[in-house]
Structures are given as C-alpha cells and as structure tokens.
Amino acid sequence: MNALNWFILFVISAMLGSFAASILDNIMQSIWIPRICGGLVAALVGFCLYLYFTNEK
C-alpha cells in the first residue's frame, strides 16, 4: 500500500466520521454519544478501506 492510498484512507474515513458526528449532534442532546459514534464510523470506514486497498490486485 503506497502513501496515496494511506492518505485517501485517512481523509475519507475522517470525513465520514465527522459527517456522522455532525448529523448525530443535531439529533442528540449529549455531545459524547455523537462523538463516539463518529469515531466508530471513522474506524469502520478506515478498516473497510484498508481491506479494500490491501486485497486489490
């Protein structure tokens, strides 16, 4: 996996995690639950993209 794939992985996972956190922030009163959910979304997207980039042939 080259540096460009790592950069794409981090940017996309951070953007989707931030998007999920901002959507949930408008729905829920507590700030910690949306932040945790946004972090989980970022981790799941990062893991899926990592699997995609490492299995790509």
C-alpha positions in Angstrom: 0.0 0.0 0.0 1.5 3.3 -1.1 1.3 6.7 0.6 -1.5 7.9 -1.7 -3.7 5.0 -0.6 -3.0 5.8 3.1 -3.8 9.4 2.5 -7.1 8.6 0.8 -8.0 6.1 3.6 -7.4 8.7 6.3 -9.2 11.5 4.5 -12.3 9.5 3.6 -12.6 7.9 7.0 -12.2 11.2 8.8 -14.7 13.0 6.5 -17.4 10.3 7.0 -16.8 10.1 10.7 -17.1 13.9 11.0 -20.3 13.8 8.9 -21.8 11.1 11.1 -20.9 13.0 14.2 -22.4 16.3 12.9 -25.7 14.5 11.9 -26.0 12.8 15.3 -25.0 16.1 17.1 -28.2 17.7 15.7 -30.3 14.8 16.8 -29.0 14.1 20.3 -28.6 16.4 23.3 -25.4 14.8 24.7 -22.1 15.6 22.9 -20.3 12.4 23.8 -22.6 9.9 22.1 -22.3 11.5 18.7 -18.5 11.8 19.1 -18.2 8.2 20.0 -20.4 7.2 17.1 -18.4 9.4 14.7 -15.2 7.7 15.9 -16.7 4.3 15.4 -17.9 5.2 11.9 -14.4 6.5 11.0 -12.8 3.4 12.4 -15.2 1.1 10.4 -14.7 3.0 7.2 -10.9 3.0 7.7 -10.9 -0.7 8.3 -13.1 -1.4 5.2 -10.9 0.8 3.0 -7.8 -0.8 4.4 -9.1 -4.3 3.5 -10.1 -3.0 0.0 -6.6 -1.4 -0.6 -4.7 -4.4 0.7 -6.7 -7.0 -1.3 -6.7 -5.0 -4.5 -4.6 -6.8 -7.2 
